[in-house]
Amino acid sequence: VVYLPVLGAERALAADAVGMLLAVRAVASMLSRFLFARLSELMGRWRLLVSSTLGGAGCYIALAVPIPLAVMHVAIAGAGFALGIAVTSSIATLLSLASAEARGTANSL
Amino acid sequence: MNYRFVIPLMATAFLEQTVVATARITTSYRALELGLSAVWLGAITAAFAILPMLFALRVGRAIDRGNDVRIAWLGAALEMAACAGFYLWDSLIGLFVSTAILGIGHLQLVITQQVLCTRRGGPGATERMLGNYMVANAVGQGVGPYIVGWLGGGARIPPTDALFLVCLATAVLTFAFSLLLRPGKPLPARASAKPLPVREIASIPGIRVIFFLSVVTWRPRISSWFTCRCSAPSGR
């Protein structure tokens, strides 16, 4: 998110194109959280956590490669979706690992 | 689903994220108005994250002693105080102190809300609660910059007084909704009264991996407000 405007400047994208990419990311990230519970049930916590983190990484690598703007939209949507899942997943997994009376402390760490 | 608990929780999350997003962007603009150097802006920014870190463990312990909802009230109250500070205390020190207080309140609310998602979600509902909670977060984080853009219009620096007043009003609403969260049944008594040592928590299998992944995956979110700051003057 921080580097996207810089990347946009480097690739001579207009400000509104960058804004659109950021918006796509935000929507994908929100959508993924709606689906989080179902995906977690389907894949299991750890598999979802690892695959979403790796998927997000893959999408960011794709963004670093010179690709056309249309493909950038796909990559950023993937990154937003995957990281939206990964963040939620990391909290869910952490809270499930800690016992009920240590959850607050584990979460604060 | 227990709506009398879920609705206040989601509303508190959404409003709280709106307050924080709006206040932090406005803080940057206020710093510009005050003619502060980048170093001071950096110090103010750091106050949001670093000072609360000193309290984090104590907050976690308090939650685990069964004070989860009370910590949420306190966090919302601190955010209210911080916003009053932003609005009334128009100076470098005021920005610094208010940002630190906002950070501490934010930390208390976030940790508590996440734990509440698991404690009150009921068996099997944790995932759905956390998912919805993260949606409420995302909406709040999106509304914040939108408010700044809406009040700012085409101006190079948006009206910071009006924005801080919006923050204060939203923080009052946050506090009101947080009061609708009522303490639940106490946790079942533990065998020993001693809290679980941090070293033991850190040695739970898998937990270090989670800490690492948290740092990696949360990183883009934490710094997202910088983008708002950097892109706002150039946009519209």
Interface residues (C-beta under 8 A of the other chain):
Chain A: V1 V2 L4 P5 A15 D16 V18 G19 L22 A26 S29 M30 R33 F34 L35 F36 A37 S40 E41 W46 L49 T53 G56 L83 G84 A86 V87 T88 S90 I91 A92 T93 L94 L95 S96 L97 A98 S99 A100 E101 A102 R103 G104 T105 A106 N107 S108 L109
Chain B: A56 L57 V59 G60 R61 A62 I63 D64 D68 L107 I111 T112 Q114 V115 C117 T118 R119 T126 E127 R128 L130 G131 N132 M134 V135 A138 V139 G142 L187 P188 R190 P195 L196 V198 I201 A202 I204 P205 G206 I207 I210 F211 L213 S214 V216 T217 W218 P220 R221 S223 S224 F226 T227 C230 S231 S234 G235
